[in-house]
Amino acid sequence: MLNHRSVTRAARAWPLVAVATAGLVLTACSSSSTSPPSSGSQPKGTANVAYAASLEYLNEKVFGPAFHTVKGYEYTGRAGESGTLQMEISAKEISPNVFQAVGGDNVTPLFPKFTKWYVQYAGTQIAVAYNPGSKYGPQFAAIASGTKPICDLFPIMEKQGFLLGRTDPNTDPQGRSFIYMIELAQNYCHLPADTVTKILGSPLNSASSPQVFAETSLLAHLQAGQLDASSAYLSQYHNASITITGNVTKHGSPLAYVMTIIGKPASASTAFVAYALSPAGRALYQREGYNLLPPTITGDASAVPAAVKAEITG
C-alpha cells in the first residue's frame, strides 16, 4: 500500500520514493526547556563537527544553536559528502573532533587510527525533490497528491531536456541511494530494462555527467530553477547494488546516520554526541522529520565515553 506522510520541508513520502516541494522558505528555530549554564560555569571547548551535508540545516540552524544554549560549548560545523569527509579525515586535511556520516561504511575506514567505534542513531530516506516552477511542476504535484500513480514519475524524468540533479555515487551515499531507488523502481513499476540508463545516462561517470552536483549545492540549484528535480534525503532498502570507483561494490542498506568522536574524546565533543543521543537532542531530530533509531554501538564499546554510553543505556 502506497501511503504518504508529511515530513520536514513540506515533503510527501512513500515507502518506495518521495516527491517533495522545493524552493520553500526554511525557518530556523530552536528551543529547549533546559536552562543554559550560568556565566560563571561556562564550559570551555568547541564541538568541531564534520557532517553529511544532508544535516546542514539541522546542525546549523537547529541543533548547533540548541547545543550551545543548553550545554554552553561552542559549535562549529563543516558540511560535505560522507565519503569525501572520511577521506579528508584520513589524509589529515581536516581535523574535526566529531564526525556524522550516512552509513557506518564511511566510518570504519577510520578504524582504529582515528576512532574505534560509531553509534547509529537516526534514519532518513531517499526522495525526489521538484521545483514547483518547473514546466513539469503540475505533473509532479499530481503525483505528490496521489491523484496520479507514483510510477508516472519515472517516464517524466526520461524526457529529453529534463534537468535532473544528483550527487556523486563514488563519494556520497545519497548518490548511490538515488541509483538504487531508480533500479528498484524499474522493477517495482515494471518499467523497460533501459529505464535506469534513460534517466541517469552512465550513472557512475560523475566526471562528465551534467546531473552530478556537490551535495552542499544541490538544493540551491533546484531552488534557483536550474533543475526540474533532484535527489534528496528523507529512509531506505537493500536489493540493489552498484560498483563504484576502485571496483568496490556497494549494496543498498538502511540510510542511517552514524556518529563518532575523532581522536581523543574531549569535553565538548563528548557533550555533543551525548546531547544528540539525549531525549532533548532526539526530540530535535524527530521534530525536523528524521526517523529515530535505537542507538546502537558498532566497534569497540569500551572506547565509548561514559557520558555517551549513559545516554544509550538510559
C-alpha positions as CSV (number, residue, x, y, z in Angstrom):
1,M,0.0,0.0,0.0
2,L,1.5,3.4,-1.0
3,N,0.7,5.9,1.7
4,H,2.1,9.4,2.1
5,R,3.0,11.3,5.2
6,S,4.1,14.8,6.0
7,V,7.8,15.4,6.7
8,T,10.1,18.4,7.1
9,R,10.3,21.0,4.3
10,A,6.7,20.2,3.3
11,A,7.7,16.9,1.7
12,R,5.4,13.9,0.9
13,A,6.9,10.5,1.0
14,W,6.1,6.9,0.0
15,P,7.8,3.7,1.0
16,L,9.4,3.4,-2.4
17,V,10.1,7.1,-3.4
18,A,9.1,10.6,-2.4
19,V,8.2,13.7,-4.3
20,A,8.8,16.8,-2.3
21,T,8.3,20.5,-3.0
22,A,11.4,22.6,-3.1
23,G,12.1,26.3,-3.0
24,L,10.2,26.8,0.3
25,V,11.4,29.3,2.8
26,L,13.1,27.4,5.7
27,T,12.6,28.9,9.1
28,A,15.3,28.4,11.7
29,C,14.1,27.8,15.2
30,S,15.5,26.1,18.3
31,S,14.1,25.8,21.8
32,S,14.8,23.9,24.9
33,S,13.3,23.8,28.3
34,T,16.7,23.3,29.8
35,S,18.4,26.5,31.1
36,P,21.9,27.3,29.8
37,P,24.8,27.1,32.2
38,S,25.4,30.2,34.3
39,S,28.1,32.6,33.1
40,G,30.3,31.6,36.0
41,S,30.4,28.0,34.9
42,Q,30.5,28.4,31.1
43,P,32.3,25.3,29.7
44,K,35.3,25.8,27.5
45,G,35.9,24.0,24.3
46,T,34.4,23.6,20.8
47,A,32.5,20.8,19.2
48,N,34.1,20.8,15.7
49,V,31.8,18.7,13.7
50,A,32.3,17.3,10.2
51,Y,28.9,16.1,9.0
52,A,27.0,14.8,6.0
53,A,25.6,17.8,4.0
54,S,22.0,16.5,4.4
55,L,22.4,17.5,8.1
56,E,23.3,21.1,7.3
57,Y,20.0,22.8,8.0
58,L,19.5,20.8,11.2
59,N,23.1,21.3,12.5
60,E,23.5,25.0,11.6
61,K,20.0,26.3,12.3
62,V,18.6,24.0,15.0
63,F,20.8,21.5,16.7
64,G,24.1,23.5,16.8
65,P,22.5,26.6,18.4
66,A,20.5,24.4,20.8
67,F,23.6,22.6,21.9
68,H,25.4,25.8,22.5
69,T,22.5,27.2,24.5
70,V,21.9,24.1,26.6
71,K,25.5,22.9,27.1
72,G,27.5,26.1,26.8
73,Y,30.2,24.8,24.5
74,E,31.0,26.4,21.2
75,Y,29.9,24.7,18.0
76,T,31.4,24.8,14.5
77,G,30.4,22.7,11.6
78,R,31.7,21.6,8.2
79,A,29.3,20.0,5.7
80,G,30.3,17.6,2.9
81,E,29.7,14.3,1.3
82,S,30.3,11.5,3.8
83,G,32.8,9.6,1.7
84,T,34.8,12.8,0.9
85,L,34.9,13.8,4.6
86,Q,36.1,10.4,5.6
87,M,39.0,10.7,3.0
88,E,39.8,14.2,4.2
89,I,40.0,13.0,7.8
90,S,42.1,10.0,6.8
91,A,44.5,12.3,4.9
92,K,44.6,14.7,7.9
93,E,43.3,17.5,5.7
94,I,40.6,18.3,8.2
95,S,40.7,17.7,12.0
96,P,37.1,17.5,13.4
97,N,36.5,16.1,16.8
98,V,33.0,14.7,15.8
99,F,32.1,13.0,12.5
100,Q,28.5,12.4,11.5
101,A,28.0,10.3,8.3
102,V,25.4,8.5,6.4
103,G,26.2,4.8,6.8
104,G,28.8,3.1,9.0
105,D,30.9,2.2,5.9
106,N,32.1,5.8,5.9
107,V,33.4,5.5,9.5
108,T,35.0,2.0,9.5
109,P,37.9,3.1,7.2
110,L,38.9,5.4,10.1
111,F,39.3,2.4,12.4
112,P,41.5,2.2,14.5
113,K,43.7,5.2,13.9
114,F,41.1,8.0,14.2
115,T,38.3,6.2,16.1
116,K,37.3,2.7,17.2
117,W,33.5,3.0,17.3
118,Y,30.4,4.6,16.0
119,V,26.8,4.8,17.1
120,Q,23.8,4.6,14.7
121,Y,21.0,6.8,16.0
122,A,18.7,8.2,13.3
123,G,17.5,7.5,9.8
124,T,16.2,9.2,6.7
125,Q,15.1,8.1,3.2
126,I,15.8,8.9,-0.4
127,A,13.4,11.2,-2.2
128,V,12.9,13.1,-5.4
129,A,12.5,16.8,-4.9
130,Y,11.0,19.0,-7.5
131,N,10.7,22.7,-8.2
132,P,7.1,23.8,-8.4
133,G,8.0,26.4,-11.0
134,S,9.3,23.7,-13.4
135,K,7.2,23.1,-16.5
136,Y,6.7,19.6,-15.1
137,G,5.5,21.0,-11.8
138,P,1.8,20.3,-12.3
139,Q,2.6,16.7,-13.2
140,F,4.8,16.3,-10.1
141,A,2.1,17.9,-7.9
142,A,-0.5,15.4,-9.2
143,I,1.8,12.5,-8.3
144,A,2.6,14.1,-4.9
145,S,-1.1,14.5,-4.1
146,G,-1.9,10.9,-5.1
147,T,-4.2,11.8,-8.0
148,K,-1.6,10.2,-10.4
149,P,0.3,7.0,-9.7
150,I,3.8,7.1,-8.3
151,C,5.1,5.1,-11.3
152,D,4.2,8.0,-13.6
153,L,7.2,9.8,-12.1
154,F,9.9,7.9,-14.0
155,P,8.7,8.4,-17.6
156,I,8.7,12.2,-16.9
157,M,12.4,12.0,-15.8
158,E,13.2,10.3,-19.1
159,K,12.0,13.2,-21.2
160,Q,14.6,15.0,-23.4
161,G,15.6,18.2,-21.8
162,F,14.6,17.2,-18.3
163,L,17.0,18.7,-15.9
164,L,17.8,16.2,-13.1
165,G,20.4,16.7,-10.3
166,R,22.0,14.1,-8.1
167,T,25.3,13.7,-6.2
168,D,28.4,11.7,-7.0
169,P,27.8,8.0,-6.2
170,N,31.5,7.4,-5.8
171,T,31.8,9.6,-2.8
172,D,28.3,10.2,-1.5
173,P,25.7,7.8,-0.1
174,Q,22.9,9.9,-1.4
175,G,24.2,9.5,-4.9
176,R,24.4,5.7,-4.6
177,S,21.0,5.6,-2.9
178,F,19.4,7.5,-5.7
179,I,20.7,5.0,-8.2
180,Y,19.4,2.1,-6.0
181,M,16.0,3.8,-5.9
182,I,15.8,4.1,-9.7
183,E,16.9,0.4,-10.0
184,L,14.2,-0.7,-7.6
185,A,11.6,1.5,-9.2
186,Q,12.4,-0.1,-12.6
187,N,11.4,-3.5,-11.1
188,Y,8.6,-2.3,-8.9
189,C,6.8,-0.4,-11.7
190,H,7.6,-3.0,-14.3
191,L,9.4,-0.4,-16.4
192,P,11.6,-1.1,-19.5
193,A,15.0,-2.6,-18.8
194,D,16.7,0.6,-20.1
195,T,14.9,2.9,-17.7
196,V,17.9,3.5,-15.4
197,T,20.1,4.4,-18.4
198,K,17.5,6.7,-19.9
199,I,17.1,8.6,-16.7
200,L,20.7,8.6,-15.4
201,G,22.8,8.1,-18.5
202,S,26.0,6.5,-17.3
203,P,25.2,6.5,-13.6
204,L,28.8,6.3,-12.3
205,N,30.5,8.7,-14.8
206,S,30.4,11.6,-12.4
207,A,33.2,13.5,-14.1
208,S,31.3,14.1,-17.3
209,S,27.6,13.9,-16.2
210,P,25.8,17.2,-16.1
211,Q,23.5,15.7,-13.5
212,V,26.1,15.5,-10.8
213,F,26.5,18.3,-8.2
214,A,28.0,18.7,-4.8
215,E,25.6,17.7,-2.1
216,T,26.1,21.1,-0.4
217,S,24.9,23.0,-3.5
218,L,22.3,20.6,-5.0
219,L,19.2,22.1,-3.2
220,A,20.4,25.7,-4.1
221,H,20.4,24.7,-7.8
222,L,17.0,23.3,-7.5
223,Q,15.6,26.3,-5.7
224,A,17.1,28.6,-8.3
225,G,15.1,26.9,-11.1
226,Q,18.3,25.4,-12.7
227,L,16.9,21.9,-12.2
228,D,13.4,20.4,-12.7
229,A,14.1,17.8,-9.9
230,S,16.9,16.4,-7.8
231,S,17.7,13.6,-5.4
232,A,17.1,14.5,-1.7
233,Y,17.1,12.8,1.6
234,L,14.0,11.9,3.7
235,S,14.9,6.5,4.9
236,Q,15.6,3.2,2.6
237,Y,16.3,-0.6,1.3
238,H,18.6,-3.5,0.2
239,N,18.0,-5.3,-3.1
240,A,20.2,-3.1,-5.4
241,S,23.9,-2.7,-5.8
242,I,26.4,-0.7,-7.8
243,T,30.2,-0.9,-8.3
244,I,31.9,2.4,-7.7
245,T,35.4,3.7,-8.4
246,G,38.1,1.3,-7.2
247,N,35.9,-1.7,-8.2
248,V,34.2,-1.6,-4.8
249,T,30.6,-2.9,-4.7
250,K,28.1,-1.1,-2.6
251,H,24.7,-2.5,-1.7
252,G,21.6,-0.7,-0.7
253,S,21.2,-0.5,3.1
254,P,19.1,1.5,5.6
255,L,20.0,5.1,5.3
256,A,21.2,5.6,8.9
257,Y,23.0,8.5,10.4
258,V,26.0,7.5,12.5
259,M,28.4,9.5,14.6
260,T,31.7,9.1,16.4
261,I,34.4,11.1,18.2
262,I,37.6,11.6,16.2
263,G,40.8,11.4,18.2
264,K,40.9,11.5,22.0
265,P,37.5,12.4,23.5
266,A,37.3,15.9,24.8
267,S,34.6,17.5,26.9
268,A,33.0,19.4,24.0
269,S,33.0,16.5,21.5
270,T,31.7,14.1,24.2
271,A,28.9,16.6,25.2
272,F,27.9,17.0,21.5
273,V,27.5,13.3,20.9
274,A,25.8,12.7,24.3
275,Y,23.3,15.6,23.6
276,A,22.4,14.1,20.2
277,L,21.5,10.9,22.0
278,S,19.7,12.5,24.8
279,P,15.9,12.8,24.9
280,A,16.2,16.6,24.2
281,G,18.5,16.1,21.3
282,R,16.5,13.2,19.8
283,A,13.4,15.4,20.0
284,L,15.0,18.0,17.8
285,Y,15.8,15.3,15.2
286,Q,12.3,14.0,15.3
287,R,10.8,17.5,15.1
288,E,12.8,18.1,11.9
289,G,11.5,14.9,10.2
290,Y,14.2,12.4,11.0
291,N,13.4,8.8,12.0
292,L,14.7,7.9,15.4
293,L,16.6,4.6,15.6
294,P,17.5,2.7,18.8
295,P,21.1,3.9,19.4
296,T,23.5,1.0,18.6
297,I,27.2,0.9,19.1
298,T,29.4,-0.7,16.4
299,G,33.1,-1.3,17.1
300,D,35.0,-1.2,20.4
301,A,32.3,-0.3,23.0
302,S,35.0,0.1,25.7
303,A,36.3,3.1,23.8
304,V,32.9,5.0,24.0
305,P,32.9,7.7,26.7
306,A,30.8,7.0,29.8
307,A,28.6,10.1,29.2
308,V,27.7,8.8,25.7
309,K,27.1,5.3,27.0
310,A,24.8,6.7,29.7
311,E,22.5,8.2,27.1
312,I,22.4,4.9,25.2
313,T,21.7,2.7,28.2
314,G,19.5,5.2,30.0
